[in-house]
Amino acid sequence: MNESADKNIKYSIDGQVFVIEIHRPEKKNALLPGMYVALAAGLRQANEDASVNVTLIRGADDCFTSGNDLSSFLASNTPSADRPSVAFMHALNESKKPIVAAISGLAIGIGTTLLFHCDLIYASENCFLQLPFTRLGLCPEAGSSYLLPKQIGHVRASELLLLGDRFSASKAKEYGIINEVLPQDQYLEYAMTKARELAALPPDSVQSSKKLIKRGQQSTVSDTIGVELAEFARLLQTPDAQAIVEAFLNKKKSA
């Protein structure tokens, strides 16, 4: 197994399960460009390793991820389509092997949208999710504008994507976004148990079944990611988004 190229992303192997851990607890697991590179590389490594049947993504210290590190994101001069976060989105979309997510604490922005690419999702009862894009003057990303309505219906998707409110793990389960909600001290081991169960099944059968479940979706999601990125880049330059960004940066400076 190759080591992660980023200190905040850890790889490990549990039997036939490739575990990717987001580990930047001092910043609520906010994602930096190098972390996205390592996340995408981990997914590719799991896909290419014949001894791996399942990938599990988890956070650390009672937090999945608070989303993009906004200061780093705004400081980047990289064109939208070339950002490491986009490579991660496509790696999720193209994964042939099942992805299990174990989430706790905060799952904000891409911490929620990445879940729409996962196959099994288990959350702690203290977990909160949020799609805050409109509150930032922006729009959905990671294919979520297509995947979420397809998964839970137009009205519920509009509630979450347009209003951008925080919502609980129990509501996420009610809406069909996650599989189970468990006590904080049980969610991770439960997710690992399910990942091991899945990894023990005939891998060709499991991967063929995943491919059938998602048949016809991959190219549509890829196209959607591109359209979302163009709108995201445009909105980022609008007065509304700029004012929100300026307020955020000023708040950080005064903190």
Secondary structure, 3 states (H helix, E strand, C coil): CCCCCCCCEEEEEECCEEEEEECCHHHCCCECHHHHHHHHHHHHHHHHCCCCCEEEEECECCECECCECHHHHHHCCCCHHHCHHHHHHHHHHHCCCCEEEEECCEEECHHHHHHHHCCEEEEECCCEEECCCHHHCCCCCCCHHHHHHHHHCHHHHHHHHHHCCEEEHHHHHHCCCCCEEECCCCHHHHHHHHHHHHHHCCHHHHHHHHHHHCCCCHHHHHHHHHHHHHHHHHHHCCHHHHHHHHHHHHHHHHC
